[in-house]
Amino acid sequence: MMRRLAVWLLTKRLSPEWRDFVLGDLEEEFAARRAAPSSSAAAAHAWFWWQTIRCLAAPPPARQLLVPLERLPGDSRMRTLLADIRYSLRVMVRAPSFALSVVGVLALGIGGNAAIFSIVNAVLLRPLPIEEPERIVRVFHTPPQDAFPGMPTFALSPANFYDWQRAATSFEGMALFRSRQFTLTGTGAARSTVAGAIGAGFFDIVRARPAMGRVFRADEDTPGGKHVVILSDAFWKRELGGAADVIGRTLNLDGEAYTVVGVMPPAASIEAWPIMARDMWVPLALDDEARTVRENHNQQGVARLKRDVDLARAQSELDVIAKRLEREFPKENAGWGARIIPLQDVIVGDVRTPLLMLLGAVGLVLLIVCANVGNLLFTRALGRRKEIAIRSALGAGRGRVFQQLLVEALVLAGAGGTLGLLLAQLTLGAAATLLTDQVPRAGEISIDARVLLFVAGVSMLTGMLAGALPAIRAGRSDLTDALKEGGRSDGAVGIRTRRLLIVCEVALSLVLLMGAGVMLRSLQALRNDNAGFDLDNLLTMSVTLSESRYATPAQRTAFFDRTLQRLRALPGVEAAATIDNLPFQGGSVQPIVREGHAELLPRDQPTVQVREITPGYLRAMRIPLLRGRDVADGDEEVLLVSREAAKLLWGTDDPIGSRVTLPLVSRTMFRQVIGIVGDVKQGDLREAPAATVYRYTRERSWRDAMIVLRTAVPPGSLAVPAVAAIHAIDPEQPVDDVRTMVNVRDEQLTSPRFSALLLGIFAAVALLLASVGIYSVLSYIVRGRRREIGIRTALGARTTDVVRLVIREGMSPALIGIGAGAVGALAAGRLLERLVFGVSASDPLTLGAVAATLVVVALMASLVPAYRASRVDPLQALRAE
Amino acid sequence: MWFKTQAPALGDFEQLVLLGVLRLDPGAYGAAIRQEIHARSGRDVSINAVYTTLDRLENKGFLKSWVGEPTPQRGGRRRKFYGLRPAGVAALRQAYHAFTAMADGLQGRLETK
C-alpha cells in the first residue's frame, strides 16, 4: 500500500524518459532485498522509501528536447492565451468602473442561474438519500375514472395490496404504511405526535438500519404483538437527551406503554418524505378483519424493485394481477387498477414543471444580460479601434484580434461567474427558511460539484455569447479608416448591431414580463376565487382524542359537546362546530347509493366527498343553505347534500326527504337528506367544487376533528383563549395546527406564489436591464451624431424635430422587439398553460398591459438622450471638428 | 580545438560510475552499477544520482545506451543498459594514469594496515 504511494509519487515526479528505468531498478532491487534471507521485509520497505525520497528530491534531469526553431518564440496557443489573460486583467484594472459594471451585471445573471440551478439540482437531479433510490417505488391504486374523475392515483385497499404482495415477483419487498397520531404523555406537556405506522419489511425496503437496537420483528406487525416503538435520532436526542440506555424503556402513547426497541441513525430521517421524517415508528399491526377489507382504500404502499426488473416490467406484472383481481372480486374491484411510480417522482412531482419553468425564465434573464454586456463590450471595442488598428498594422491577424477580445470577455465572465456564485450562496442562505415551505428537499439545497460545473459552463457560454459579436465586428473594422479618424468616436459605427441587441433585450423582457404577469393574475384568480364559504374571521384547530382515554363514542361525543359549548361562550366567537377535514384539504371519497337503486359496480357507482360535521358548521363557515333545513342537535342520522351532489345523484328529482346509503360505512343504515347547501372547494383550489355530502351522526365514532370558530374579532386573537378553553375541559388534550382559514388556503398557494414571486423578480431585472440597454445605446448614438444634430439645428431644425429623431431611433427597435417578444410569449404560453388558473397563458389583456409597460419604459429610457440631443449647441458641435 | 587536446577531466563519482560500467560490461544498468559501487567502495549512492551521472557521461560522448526488454521482476519495466564508447575508455584510462602516476611510491603510506 505504502509502496504503491511511493511508486505513484515517483511516477508523478520523474520525467517520462526516466520513469521506466528508475522505477524498474527500484522494484528489482526491492524484490531482491525482500527475497534475501538476511534482510527483513520492513527493512526492504524502508530502503525503498529512502530511495524514493532521494529520487523525489533530485530526479535525473529531463532531456532537453530539440525542437524546431520556429516553434520556440512564436504564437503557441497557450502562450498567447496567457498573454491575453494578463492583458485583459490590465485592461480591467485600467478601467475599473467599466469592469465593475460588466462584472456586476454578469454576476446578477449568472448568480440567478446558479441559485435556481442549485434548487433544481437538489430537488430534481440529486438522488434521494436512500440506498439505490431509483429502485424504490410507491404503490398506488388507480381508481375508476368515471367514478373518480381526474384522480390519477388512490390509496390502497389492504386486501388487494396483500394479494399483490403474494403474487408479484418483481419486487424484493412490498410494505404498507400510514401515519398515526398519538398523544404523547410523560415527557413534558401532553402533546400530539405523528408516528409512522409501518408494515412488516418496511425498513428493509428503505434500507434503514437502526443505530441501536433492532427493527420490528414480523410477529410484532400483528394485532396481538406487543406495543413497540422505534425512535428517530432527532426525537431520541431532543426528548430523551440521547440516553444510551433507551432500549427497553417505555414511552406513553395514547395512554399505553410502548417499549423502545430501536433508534434510527440520523441518516435514516428523510425530510422530503413524510413517513421517514417522523419522530417515531410503530408497527402497522392491521388485524385480520382490516387485512381482508377490499373496498376501503386507506393505506399507503412502498416497494423495492428487484435488481434485474425495470419499472415497465413490474408495472405490467401488477397490471396482470390487478386484472385478475378485478375478475375475481368485481363487486369491490371493478375499474380499480394498480400503478407504481418511482418514489422520487412522487416526492418532487408537483414542483418539476414550475422549477423547470423558472430555470428557463432565469435563462432568459441571462440572455438579456448577454445582450447588455455584449453592447457594453461592443462600445468599448469601438472605443479601442485605434489600439486594435495599430495591432493589426503590426501584424496581428483577424483571428488574433478576435481571440484577444474574446479572452477579455471570458475573463470578465469568469469574474462575473465567481461573484455570481457568491451571490447565489448568499441568496440561498438568506432564503433558506422561505424555501423550506416552497419546495420539497429544501434542506438539501447546496452548492456542490455539479452546481460549480454548471456555473463554470454558464460563465464560459455567457462570455462567448457576449464577447463573440463585438469581437467579430471589431476584427472586421477597416484599418485605414480607424487610423485616419484618430480618436474621434463615430455614431455611425455598428448601429445596426446595437439595434439588434435592443430588439433581443426587449423581446426577451416581454416574454418574461408576460410570464410574470400571467402568474400574478393566476395567483390573484386563485386567491379571489369563490371557495363557497367566507374565509375571513375563521379560526381552525385540530384535536385528536386519545384512544384509551376516550374509548367509547359516548365519551367522544361528550367531549366535543362540552368543548363546543365552552368555545361558543368565548367573547368574540359567533359560531363553533367541527368537521373531519377542512376545505382545501381533501378527505374521504365514497360511493353513494339512493334508496331503491341497485348498487352498481365501483366502476359505475357515483362517488361523493363525505364530510362529518356537527350542527352549526354551515353557520360557522357561512355556507349558504339553499333549500330544506340545517342539521340540529336533535337529529340522529341525517345528510346535507351540496348542489353539485344533488345534480349528480338526483338530477331533476328533489333530494330532500329521499334516503341514501354510504356502502363503505354501512349498507343497511339509511340516511335522510334534509337540505341542499352551496358548493365548497374541498380539494385543490384549481379544481371545481366537488360533489359533497355532509353527514351528522349523533354518536360520533371519530377520534379526530377540526374545530372551526367564526369570530367577530381578528381570528388570531382567539387562538390562546380557545386552546385554554379546551384545556379547561381536559388539560392533557393536545390541540394542534391552530391557524386561520386564510392560512389554510394560502398553504395551497405556496407553489404559485413562489413561481410568481421569482418570475416577478426576473421580469423586473429584465425590464431594468432592457431600459439600461436602450439608454446606453441611445446615449452613444447621440454622442456620435452630435455633429449631424448640430448641422440640422443650424439649418433650422426645431427642438421637437431633434427629440423626435432620437426617440424614433430608440423606439423603432423597441417596437420590433415587442412584436417579436409577443410571438415568443405566445409560444411560451403553451408551456405555461399547465401552471396557471383562471387566466389564459396567452391572455390578450395581460399581453397588452405588458407591451404598454415596455413602450413606456422604452420611451422613458429614450427621454434623457433625447433631451441631451436637443441641447446640442450647433456652434460647439461644429467647432469640435 | 587547439586548447582541448585531451578528453575533459572526470569527476570522482564519474570515475566510479565509468568503472562500474566497465566492470559490468555488457550488462551495466542503473541498479547493477549502484550495487557494484556500494559493494566495492561502500558508498551508498542513490539511484537518481547514478542515472544523473550516466546521463551526463552519455551527453559527453563517453557512454552509449540501449534499452532492453521488460522483465516481470521489474514490474514489466525495461532496463536501460550502458556501454563505454572509445572516448569513455580513453577518459578512464587517462584518469587511471594520472592517479597511478601520482600515487606511485606512496603505496606504503596510503594502504591501510
Contacts between the chains, C-beta under 8 A, distances in Angstrom:
chain1	res1	chain2	res2	distance
A	18	B	51	6.2
A	20	B	77	4.6
A	20	B	78	5.2
A	20	B	80	7.8
A	21	B	29	7.5
A	21	B	30	6.0
A	21	B	51	6.8
A	21	B	77	7.4
A	21	B	78	7.0
A	21	B	79	6.8
A	21	B	80	4.3
A	22	B	30	7.0
A	22	B	47	5.9
A	22	B	48	6.6
A	22	B	51	6.2
A	23	B	74	8.0
A	23	B	75	7.2
A	23	B	77	5.7
A	24	B	71	7.9
A	24	B	74	3.8
A	24	B	75	6.8
A	24	B	77	3.2
A	24	B	78	6.4
A	24	B	79	6.3
A	25	B	29	7.2
A	25	B	30	4.4
A	25	B	31	3.7
A	25	B	34	7.5
A	25	B	47	5.4
A	25	B	74	7.5
A	25	B	79	7.7
A	26	B	31	7.7
A	26	B	47	6.3
A	27	B	73	7.4
A	27	B	74	5.2
A	27	B	75	4.6
A	27	B	77	6.8
A	28	B	31	5.6
A	28	B	71	7.9
A	28	B	73	5.6
A	28	B	74	4.7
A	29	B	31	5.0
A	29	B	34	7.8
A	29	B	35	7.2
A	31	B	73	5.3
A	51	B	46	6.1
A	51	B	47	5.9
A	54	B	46	3.8
A	54	B	47	7.8
A	54	B	48	6.2
A	54	B	49	7.7
A	55	B	46	6.5
A	55	B	47	6.4
A	55	B	48	4.4
A	58	B	46	7.9
A	58	B	48	5.7
A	58	B	49	7.5
A	58	B	52	7.3
A	59	B	48	5.5
A	60	B	48	5.4
A	60	B	51	4.1
A	60	B	52	4.7
A	60	B	55	5.8
A	61	B	52	6.5
A	61	B	55	6.7
A	63	B	55	7.7
